[in-house]
Amino acid sequence: MAKQDWLVTENGNCLGFDSPREWDLLSNTNPYRLYRFLEELEDILNQGEMTNQKEKDLLKSIRRVVRKLILNVYWVTTTIPDPSPQTGTALSLLYDEPGFSLTLQTEIMLSGTTTSIHNHGTWGVVATLGGRQKNSFWKRLPTLEVSDKLQKVGEKILNPGDIISFTSNAIHQVEAIGDEPTFTLNLYGETLSNRFNFDPITYQAHKF
């Protein structure tokens, strides 16, 4: 199955794009290191800020360097955390530095595990490395009576090799499906104060 890139917007639209060719992502620097990925990512973010680049265009460049990282740095794709029996999930933080406000981590979700409906309050890129997951997409549909009312827009099943990206206000829910756990590489920008969980019954938004 062909690898695919996806972009989810705040309206719940999931847009598909062709992935770059792997041979175009092979590093000329041998070996390619995590710190080189972080340097390239920082250059993308700085250039985007200087040129006031739209988030969807920024995410195209970020998805590309995430694919480059996965292709060239083997240990990143094998850092699998042990899932908690209580929650069915676990995270492994791959990089953390004071003053460098990005999150890079791997995550595992046991089959049947479902997240809350949430946004991230920042851009995000998630690469599926193993297993399959279903993403459901939502959009805000406020009324005079209910300011945080949501409407489900659609869903997408992601397979190994797929990369999905989210604008800051995109709202989604993730379910691990199939017979094996879902294993992903997650990259997020700086989270501000507008990150929420959404209750689909009461339509209340709660700080994440």
C-alpha positions as MATLAB code, in Angstrom:
seq = 'MAKQDWLVTENGNCLGFDSPREWDLLSNTNPYRLYRFLEELEDILNQGEMTNQKEKDLLKSIRRVVRKLILNVYWVTTTIPDPSPQTGTALSLLYDEPGFSLTLQTEIMLSGTTTSIHNHGTWGVVATLGGRQKNSFWKRLPTLEVSDKLQKVGEKILNPGDIISFTSNAIHQVEAIGDEPTFTLNLYGETLSNRFNFDPITYQAHKF';
ca = [
       0.000    0.000    0.000;
       1.352    3.424   -0.972;
       2.449    5.742    1.814;
       0.330    8.860    2.095;
       0.563   12.333    3.616;
      -2.494   13.963    5.168;
      -3.407   17.419    6.458;
      -6.347   18.033    8.819;
      -7.735   21.566    9.136;
      -9.851   23.212   11.824;
     -12.953   22.523    9.707;
     -12.289   18.798    9.964;
     -11.274   18.465    6.331;
      -8.647   15.759    5.719;
      -6.613   16.561    2.614;
      -4.372   13.961    0.978;
      -0.990   14.554   -0.671;
       1.578   12.352   -2.376;
       4.560   11.517   -0.176;
       8.071   12.479   -1.286;
      10.125    9.707   -2.867;
      12.324    7.876   -0.382;
      15.445    8.179   -2.504;
      15.032   11.967   -2.398;
      15.156   11.795    1.405;
      18.288    9.712    1.793;
      20.793   11.849    3.664;
      24.017   12.975    2.039;
      25.405   13.211    5.560;
      26.481    9.831    6.828;
      25.310    9.092    9.392;
      22.241   11.293    9.741;
      21.623   12.182   13.390;
      18.706   13.405   15.468;
      20.464   16.711   16.025;
      20.611   17.293   12.266;
      16.864   16.743   12.061;
      16.347   19.264   14.860;
      18.544   21.801   13.068;
      16.592   21.358    9.837;
      13.307   21.611   11.708;
      14.409   24.783   13.477;
      15.430   26.321   10.141;
      11.975   25.535    8.725;
      10.240   27.109   11.713;
      12.452   30.211   11.696;
      11.965   30.702    7.973;
       8.221   30.223    8.354;
       8.080   32.846   11.081;
      10.134   35.354    9.100;
       7.968   34.956    5.998;
       4.662   34.678    7.890;
       4.087   31.291    6.284;
       0.666   29.703    6.553;
       0.495   26.703    8.863;
      -0.601   24.306    6.126;
       2.454   25.226    4.036;
       4.731   24.952    7.051;
       3.390   21.469    7.743;
       4.281   20.296    4.247;
       7.954   21.022    4.958;
       7.739   19.498    8.439;
       6.186   16.280    7.143;
       9.086   15.970    4.720;
      11.800   16.211    7.382;
       9.866   13.799    9.623;
       9.942   11.265    6.793;
      13.662   11.941    6.419;
      14.183   11.268   10.128;
      12.266    7.985   10.004;
      14.138    6.814    6.916;
      17.632    7.675    8.142;
      17.587    7.241   11.942;
      16.691    3.636   12.704;
      16.630    3.862   16.513;
      13.777    6.381   16.413;
      11.482    3.783   14.851;
      12.404    1.108   17.424;
      11.997    3.103   20.656;
       8.753    1.435   21.676;
       7.381    2.220   25.163;
       5.610   -0.377   27.305;
       1.855    0.304   27.431;
       0.164    0.786   30.772;
      -2.343   -1.987   31.625;
      -4.635    0.687   33.060;
      -4.692    3.136   30.154;
      -3.517    0.967   27.256;
      -1.064    3.690   26.220;
       2.476    4.890   26.887;
       4.815    7.638   25.694;
       8.580    7.757   25.273;
      10.067   11.253   25.119;
      12.876   11.334   22.554;
      14.061   14.897   23.025;
      13.653   17.598   25.639;
      15.640   20.799   25.985;
      14.816   23.929   28.011;
      14.045   26.804   25.674;
      13.394   24.517   22.682;
       9.646   24.227   22.942;
       8.992   21.201   20.736;
       7.772   17.749   21.701;
       9.176   14.665   19.977;
       7.979   11.313   21.289;
       6.890    7.829   20.357;
       3.522    6.517   21.513;
       1.918    3.116   21.756;
      -1.816    2.388   21.978;
      -3.173   -1.101   22.552;
      -5.860   -2.280   20.155;
      -9.268   -0.909   21.139;
      -7.829    2.073   23.020;
      -9.487    5.396   22.212;
      -8.439    8.944   23.024;
     -10.720   11.786   24.000;
     -11.906   14.237   21.375;
      -9.234   16.930   21.495;
      -7.157   19.517   19.742;
      -3.467   20.213   20.366;
      -3.368   24.000   20.520;
      -0.390   23.821   18.144;
       0.576   22.144   14.902;
       1.243   18.429   15.026;
       2.676   15.672   12.832;
       2.044   11.982   13.585;
       3.724    9.174   11.657;
       2.246    5.683   11.882;
       5.120    3.219   12.330;
       3.145    0.103   13.244;
      -0.440   -1.059   13.564;
      -3.492    0.791   12.280;
      -5.431    3.663   13.754;
      -8.701    5.385   12.953;
      -8.770    9.163   13.185;
     -12.164   10.827   13.479;
     -12.372   14.522   12.623;
     -14.623   17.147   14.149;
     -15.348   20.830   13.750;
     -16.854   23.429   16.042;
     -20.488   24.194   15.281;
     -21.388   26.769   17.947;
     -24.977   27.793   18.616;
     -26.445   30.507   20.807;
     -27.138   27.883   23.457;
     -23.964   25.762   23.147;
     -20.735   27.581   22.331;
     -18.578   24.427   22.079;
     -20.939   22.199   20.130;
     -19.144   19.856   17.723;
     -20.048   18.127   14.482;
     -18.279   15.017   13.234;
     -16.948   15.617    9.734;
     -15.288   12.342    8.744;
     -12.666    9.733    9.530;
      -9.524    8.208    8.072;
      -7.774    4.893    8.703;
      -3.991    5.238    8.812;
      -1.568    2.444    7.973;
       2.179    2.057    8.583;
       4.032    4.625    6.488;
       1.225    7.203    6.584;
       1.876   10.633    8.086;
      -0.956   12.847    9.256;
      -0.577   16.497   10.235;
      -2.863   18.870   12.103;
      -3.272   22.614   12.169;
      -3.444   24.137   15.644;
      -7.252   24.156   15.901;
      -7.905   20.807   14.224;
     -10.055   18.525   16.416;
      -9.751   14.744   16.277;
     -10.092   11.473   18.136;
      -7.843    8.425   17.704;
      -8.715    4.736   18.040;
      -6.224    1.887   17.702;
      -7.837   -0.743   15.491;
      -6.847   -4.186   14.257;
      -5.060   -6.989   16.094;
      -1.849   -5.223   17.094;
      -0.948   -2.040   18.972;
      -0.565    1.244   17.144;
       2.955    2.653   17.293;
       3.523    6.270   16.224;
       6.127    9.024   16.150;
       4.593   12.313   17.331;
       5.966   15.811   16.833;
       4.248   18.915   18.216;
       5.016   22.614   18.262;
       4.779   24.893   21.264;
       1.485   24.313   23.057;
      -0.188   27.517   24.170;
      -3.275   27.921   26.336;
      -5.917   26.809   23.847;
      -5.613   23.029   24.156;
      -8.887   21.303   25.020;
     -10.682   18.017   25.508;
     -14.274   18.063   24.247;
     -17.207   16.198   25.767;
     -19.393   14.912   22.896;
     -22.441   14.609   25.169;
     -22.429   17.828   27.168;
     -20.454   19.775   24.509;
     -18.189   21.250   27.155;
     -14.564   22.090   26.430;
     -12.108   21.322   29.234;
      -8.513   22.464   29.471;
      -6.243   19.563   28.478;
];
